[in-house]
Amino acid sequence: MDTIRIGSRGSQLALWQANFIADELRRAGNTVEIEVIRTTGDRMQTPGFVLPAGPNGEKPDGKGIFIKEIEEALAAGRIDLAVHSLKDLPTTMDARFAMAAIPPRADARDAFVCETYWGLHMLPEWARIGTTSPRRRAQLLALRPDLQFVEMRGNIDTRLRKLEDGECDALVLACAGLDRIGRTESVHQRFGVDELTPAPGQGALGLETRHPEHAVDVTRDAAIYAAVRALECWETRFAVEAERAFLNGMGGGCDLPLGAYCQARAGGWEMRAQVLARDGEQSVEVTLRTEAGEDAVALGTRAAKWVKDAGGLDLLDEKLVG
């Protein structure tokens, strides 16, 4: 088989993830190259950049901004494999592509990052937290209603530098990203999933290839799919498919203040799902166990139905739409 070409964003974390998968493939005897692709999401980090409106003038929703150009290269045959942070992917996939493998998940939790204070509870009143995530804001306000927030864009190194420059008092970032690039020296607290329920798919990677029906070279693409498929972790796939089914059931937006976390338990799976008002004052949450014969999508869909029946959509409509 010819060289497998991986497409990746150019951030330190994205390149770590691409190189990690490349090394796994090389260990199995494959030749691998990495091509860096600049995405719309990367250009958004440039001061003054504005995400363009849709073709009919509709407000952009930000979905897929870190993958559009990479998927275009994949469809065109310029690359053969895209390595994504799974939480960046829309809940429905383009029919041209397949999620060939989901490797073992890293730590899905959120981290409190601060040089001065050792935990969220130690921050002084009206402390400033750097985050752009509606989920994290709402969850943090539920724990500390006095907190203030600073818009914090850019990659991990950029955010850590802004923290060092005093633009905020603390950051909340994904543990997985910090662990992967070896920047855990300032992590003084890892939040339990009952404190800050993670974003669906957080900590997991998604390995995307062309769908067999849209192969550039049928024989070669089949061999690449088989090579990538060998990196699959079925336990991680079950968990993240359940979480993403919940997200899809709630509307699928990346800007919704909700969390979902699924994990294996003796004899089955347990799913925690949560929807919050933007101000953190109200929430609807549920913990469910798998029923006999229930698959991941059914579990996540059932969690979404439970939350909606309990008024979860009313919370979202009141705080986000109204």
C-alpha positions in Angstrom: 0.0 0.0 0.0 1.2 3.5 -0.8 1.8 6.1 1.9 -1.1 7.0 4.1 -1.5 10.8 4.1 -3.0 12.3 7.3 -4.5 15.8 7.3 -4.2 17.9 10.4 -4.6 21.4 11.7 -1.4 23.1 12.6 -1.9 23.6 16.4 0.4 21.9 18.8 -2.4 19.7 20.1 -3.7 18.8 16.6 -0.2 17.8 15.5 0.4 15.8 18.6 -2.8 13.9 17.9 -1.9 13.4 14.2 1.6 12.2 15.1 0.3 9.9 17.8 -2.0 8.2 15.2 0.8 8.2 12.6 3.1 6.4 15.0 0.4 3.8 15.8 0.0 3.1 12.1 3.8 3.0 11.5 4.1 0.4 14.3 1.7 -1.8 12.2 4.1 -1.5 9.2 2.5 1.5 7.3 4.2 4.5 5.8 2.6 7.7 6.9 2.9 11.4 6.1 1.2 14.4 7.7 -0.1 17.4 5.8 -1.0 20.6 7.7 -4.2 22.2 6.6 -5.4 25.7 7.8 -9.1 25.7 8.7 -11.8 28.3 9.1 -11.6 27.8 12.8 -7.9 28.5 12.8 -8.4 31.7 10.8 -11.0 32.8 13.5 -8.1 33.1 15.9 -6.8 36.1 13.8 -7.8 39.4 15.3 -10.6 41.0 13.2 -11.7 37.8 11.5 -15.5 37.4 11.2 -17.1 34.1 10.3 -19.0 34.7 7.0 -22.8 34.4 7.0 -24.6 31.5 5.2 -25.5 31.7 1.5 -28.9 33.3 2.3 -27.5 35.7 4.9 -28.3 33.5 7.9 -26.2 33.8 11.0 -23.3 31.3 11.0 -23.6 28.6 13.7 -19.9 27.6 13.9 -20.5 23.9 13.3 -17.6 22.2 11.5 -15.4 25.2 11.4 -12.3 23.1 12.4 -13.0 20.4 9.8 -14.4 21.9 6.6 -11.1 22.3 4.7 -9.8 19.0 6.0 -12.8 17.2 4.7 -12.5 18.9 1.4 -9.0 17.6 1.1 -10.2 14.1 2.1 -13.0 14.1 -0.5 -10.6 15.3 -3.2 -8.0 12.6 -2.4 -5.3 14.9 -1.3 -5.3 13.2 2.1 -6.5 9.7 3.2 -7.2 10.2 6.9 -8.3 13.0 9.1 -7.6 13.0 12.8 -10.2 15.0 14.8 -11.0 15.9 18.3 -14.3 14.1 18.4 -16.1 16.9 20.2 -15.4 19.3 17.3 -17.4 17.1 14.9 -21.1 17.7 14.0 -23.3 14.9 15.2 -24.3 13.9 11.7 -21.6 12.9 9.2 -21.3 13.7 5.5 -22.2 10.6 3.6 -18.9 10.8 1.7 -17.0 10.0 4.9 -16.8 7.2 7.5 -15.6 7.2 11.1 -13.2 4.3 10.6 -12.0 4.2 14.1 -12.3 5.8 17.6 -9.1 5.0 19.6 -9.0 4.6 23.4 -10.2 7.8 25.1 -8.0 10.1 27.2 -9.2 11.8 30.4 -12.6 13.3 29.5 -12.7 15.7 32.5 -12.2 19.4 32.7 -9.2 20.9 34.5 -8.9 24.0 36.7 -5.7 25.8 35.6 -4.1 28.4 37.8 -0.7 29.2 39.2 -1.9 31.0 42.4 -4.9 29.1 43.6 -5.3 25.3 44.1 -9.0 24.9 43.4 -12.1 26.7 42.2 -13.3 27.2 45.8 -10.1 29.1 46.7 -10.5 31.8 44.1 -11.4 35.3 45.5 -14.9 36.7 44.9 -15.6 38.0 41.4 -12.6 36.1 40.0 -12.2 36.0 36.2 -12.3 32.6 34.4 -11.0 32.4 30.8 -13.4 30.3 28.7 -15.6 30.7 25.6 -17.7 27.5 26.4 -21.4 28.1 27.3 -21.4 24.7 29.0 -18.4 25.5 31.2 -19.8 29.0 32.1 -23.1 27.6 33.2 -21.6 24.7 35.1 -19.1 27.0 36.9 -21.9 29.5 37.7 -23.8 26.7 39.3 -20.9 26.2 41.6 -19.8 29.8 42.0 -22.5 32.4 41.0 -20.0 35.3 41.7 -17.6 34.3 38.9 -16.9 36.5 35.9 -15.8 35.3 32.5 -13.3 36.5 29.9 -13.6 35.4 26.3 -10.6 33.2 25.7 -9.9 32.0 22.1 -6.8 30.3 20.6 -4.9 27.1 21.2 -3.8 25.8 24.6 -0.4 27.6 24.5 -2.1 30.9 23.6 -4.6 30.6 26.4 -1.9 29.7 29.0 0.1 32.7 27.8 -2.9 34.9 28.3 -3.3 33.5 31.8 0.3 34.3 32.5 -0.2 37.8 31.2 -3.0 38.4 33.7 -5.9 38.5 31.3 -7.8 36.2 33.6 -7.3 34.6 37.0 -7.8 31.0 36.0 -8.6 28.8 33.0 -10.8 25.8 32.6 -9.6 23.5 29.8 -9.9 19.9 28.8 -7.6 17.5 30.7 -7.0 15.5 27.6 -5.4 18.3 25.7 -3.2 19.4 28.5 -2.1 15.8 29.2 -1.3 15.1 25.6 1.0 18.0 25.1 2.6 17.7 28.6 1.2 21.0 30.0 -0.2 19.7 33.3 2.1 21.6 35.7 -0.5 24.2 36.5 -3.5 21.8 36.8 -4.5 22.1 40.4 -7.9 20.4 40.1 -9.6 17.9 37.9 -13.4 18.4 38.2 -15.5 15.3 38.8 -18.0 14.5 36.1 -20.8 15.3 38.5 -19.3 18.8 39.0 -18.6 19.7 35.4 -20.1 17.1 33.1 -17.9 17.0 30.0 -18.9 17.9 26.5 -20.1 14.9 24.5 -17.0 13.1 23.0 -14.5 15.1 25.0 -11.1 13.4 25.3 -11.8 11.1 22.3 -10.3 11.2 18.8 -12.2 10.4 15.6 -10.4 8.9 12.7 -12.2 9.8 9.5 -11.6 8.2 6.1 -13.5 8.3 2.8 -16.6 6.1 2.7 -16.1 3.0 0.6 -18.9 4.2 -1.8 -16.9 7.4 -2.3 -13.4 5.8 -2.7 -10.8 7.5 -4.9 -9.1 4.2 -5.4 -11.3 1.3 -4.3 -8.5 -1.2 -3.5 -6.2 1.4 -1.9 -9.0 3.0 0.1 -10.1 -0.4 1.4 -6.6 -1.1 2.6 -6.3 2.2 4.4 -9.7 1.7 6.0 -8.6 -1.7 7.3 -5.3 -0.2 8.6 -7.1 2.6 10.5 -9.9 0.3 11.7 -7.2 -1.7 13.7 -7.0 1.3 16.0 -10.6 1.0 17.1 -11.6 0.8 20.8 -15.2 -0.4 20.9 -15.7 0.7 24.5 -14.8 4.3 23.6 -17.0 4.1 20.6 -20.0 3.0 22.6 -19.5 5.8 25.2 -19.1 8.6 22.7 -21.9 7.4 20.4 -24.2 7.5 23.4 -23.1 11.0 24.3 -23.4 12.3 20.8 -26.9 10.7 20.4 -27.9 12.7 23.5 -26.4 15.9 21.9 -28.2 15.2 18.6 -31.5 14.6 20.5 -31.1 18.0 22.1 -30.5 19.8 18.9 -26.9 19.1 18.1 -25.4 22.5 18.6 -21.9 23.1 19.9 -23.1 26.3 21.7 -25.6 24.5 23.9 -24.9 24.5 27.7 -25.1 20.7 28.1 -22.8 17.8 29.1 -22.9 14.1 28.7 -20.7 11.3 29.9 -21.1 7.6 29.5 -18.9 4.9 31.1 -18.9 1.2 31.6 -20.3 -0.2 34.8 -20.6 -3.8 36.0 -23.0 -5.5 33.7 -23.7 -2.5 31.5 -23.2 1.2 30.9 -24.1 4.3 32.8 -24.9 7.7 31.2 -25.0 11.1 32.9 -26.6 13.9 31.0 -27.2 17.5 31.9 -28.7 20.6 30.5 -28.3 24.0 32.2 -29.7 27.5 31.9 -27.1 30.0 30.7 -26.8 31.6 34.2 -26.4 28.2 35.9 -29.4 28.8 38.2 -31.4 25.9 36.9 -30.5 22.5 35.4 -32.1 19.3 34.4 -29.9 16.2 34.8 -30.3 12.4 34.7 -28.3 9.3 35.2 -29.4 6.2 33.3 -28.3 2.6 33.1 -28.5 0.6 29.9 -31.6 -1.6 29.6 -31.4 -5.2 28.3 -30.2 -5.1 24.7 -30.0 -1.3 24.5 -27.3 0.0 22.2 -25.4 3.3 22.5 -27.6 5.4 20.3 -30.8 4.2 22.0 -29.2 5.0 25.4 -28.3 8.6 24.4 -31.7 9.1 22.7 -33.5 7.9 25.8 -31.5 10.4 27.9 -32.4 13.2 25.6 -36.1 12.3 25.8 -35.9 12.1 29.6 -34.3 15.6 29.8 -36.8 17.1 27.3 -39.7 15.6 29.1 -38.4 17.2 32.3 -38.3 20.6 30.8 -34.7 20.7 29.4 -35.8 22.4 26.1 -37.7 25.1 28.0 -34.4 25.9 29.8 -32.6 26.2 26.5 -35.3 28.2 24.8 -35.6 30.6 27.8 -31.9 31.2 28.2 -30.5 30.9 24.7 -33.3 31.6 22.2 -35.6 34.0 24.0 
